[in-house]
Amino acid sequence: KTDFINFISDQEWKSIEPVSSWFGPSSFLMSSMSALFQLSMWIRMMVFLADCICPSKRHRPPQYPHSSKS
């Protein structure tokens, strides 16, 4: 905590080089990465919902034939 307070009060932040425009939050690169992440989350949600509505056979317990022995 004291290091942070000293960093601000001594104005050491002025000697730090700013983030490159390529890595800024509004840059094309970061916007593209954000869009890809959101798309992957949307696809995951759709796959989850589809699996809940229509489960695949791999999630069902195996069906064993009933024997007619008495």
N, C-alpha and C positions, 0 to 999 in steps of 0.2 A: 504494500500500500504506500509506504513512504517513497519507494523508488518511482512509483507513478506520479506522486505529488511533486517530487523533485523534477521529474521529466517535464511536467507542465510548468512549474514555477520558474525553472531555469531556462525555459524555452528551448530545450534540446530538440523538440519536435521540428524546429525550423531547419535543422541540419539533415533531416531524413528526406531522402529522395522520394517524390510521389510515385504512386503505382503507375506503371506504363498504361497508356490508353488502351492497349490490347487486352489488359486484364481488368479494366475498370468495369463496374457493374452495368453500365449502359453500352459497353462495346459490342460489336457484332459477334465476336467470339463468345463472350459470356451470355449474350442473348440466345445464341444458337445452342449452347450447352444447356441453358435453362429450358428451351423448347424441347430438346431431345429428352431431358429428364421428365418433363411433364408428359410427353408422349408415351414414354415407357411406363409411367405410373398409370396412365389412362388404359394402356393395353393390359397391364397387370390386373387392373380392376375389371375390365371386360372379360378376361380369361377366368378370373375368380367367379364372377357372376354366372358366366356360361357353365362353369363346372358345378355350381350350386344348382342351377336350373336343370341341367342335363349332365349328370355325373358320368364320367368315363368308366369303362369296365374295370380298369385297373384299381379303382377305389372300392369296388364291390367285393364282398366276400365270395369265395369260390362256391359254386353251386354243385353239390354232390348228388348223383342220382340216388333216388330212394330204392332200396332193395325191397322186394316183396316177400322176403323170408319171414316166416312166423314161428 
